[in-house]
Amino acid sequence: MSLTPEMKARRAQEILIDDVFLEVVENAKSSLVAQWSLTELNDMTTRESLYHQCRGLDEVLRHLRTLINDWTVDKKRKKKMRT
């Protein structure tokens, strides 16, 4: 079954306000930053990997917010067209 944009946006909102999800993301980010701070300056491979993992988490959050924002804009646009 394919989800509608509204269903996706509502699910994304549920995820973004879920305390367990937010805690997991925050703990993961904190762990990555801690690991990064303990690396040697010349260990570029590890440092870049940790950086990209952190950016990946940010990207997941951004995509969830985008689902919500896109649906909100679409809903407002449809409402405006009806009036």
C-alpha positions in Angstrom: 0.0 0.0 0.0 1.4 3.4 -1.0 1.2 6.1 1.6 -0.3 9.5 0.7 1.7 12.7 1.3 -0.5 13.4 4.2 0.0 10.0 5.8 3.8 10.3 5.3 3.8 13.8 6.8 1.7 12.7 9.8 4.0 9.7 10.4 7.1 11.9 10.0 5.7 14.3 12.7 5.0 11.3 15.0 8.6 10.2 14.6 10.0 13.7 15.2 8.2 14.1 18.5 8.9 10.5 19.7 11.1 10.8 22.8 12.8 7.5 22.2 13.7 8.4 18.6 15.0 11.8 19.7 17.0 10.3 22.5 18.6 7.7 20.1 19.5 10.3 17.6 21.0 12.6 20.3 22.9 9.7 21.9 24.2 8.6 18.5 25.4 12.2 17.6 27.0 12.6 21.0 28.8 9.3 20.6 30.1 10.3 17.1 31.3 13.7 18.3 33.1 12.0 21.3 34.7 9.5 19.0 35.7 12.2 16.6 37.3 14.3 19.4 39.4 11.3 20.5 40.9 10.7 17.0 44.4 11.8 16.0 44.4 14.9 13.8 46.2 12.9 11.0 43.5 10.1 11.1 41.6 11.7 8.3 39.8 8.5 7.2 38.2 7.9 10.7 37.5 11.6 11.2 35.8 11.9 7.8 33.8 8.7 8.4 32.5 10.0 11.8 31.7 13.4 10.3 29.7 11.8 7.5 27.8 9.5 9.9 26.8 12.6 11.9 25.8 14.4 8.7 23.7 11.3 7.8 21.7 11.6 10.9 21.1 15.3 10.2 20.0 14.3 6.7 17.4 11.8 8.0 16.0 14.5 10.3 15.9 17.0 7.4 14.0 14.5 5.1 11.4 14.0 7.8 11.0 17.7 8.2 10.7 18.1 4.5 7.9 15.6 4.3 6.0 17.7 6.8 6.8 21.0 5.2 5.9 19.8 1.7 2.5 18.5 2.8 1.8 21.7 4.8 2.5 23.9 1.8 0.5 21.6 -0.5 -2.4 21.7 1.9 -2.3 25.5 2.1 -2.1 25.7 -1.7 -5.1 23.5 -2.2 -7.1 25.4 0.4 -6.3 28.7 -1.3 -7.4 27.3 -4.7 -10.8 26.4 -3.3 -11.5 29.9 -2.1 
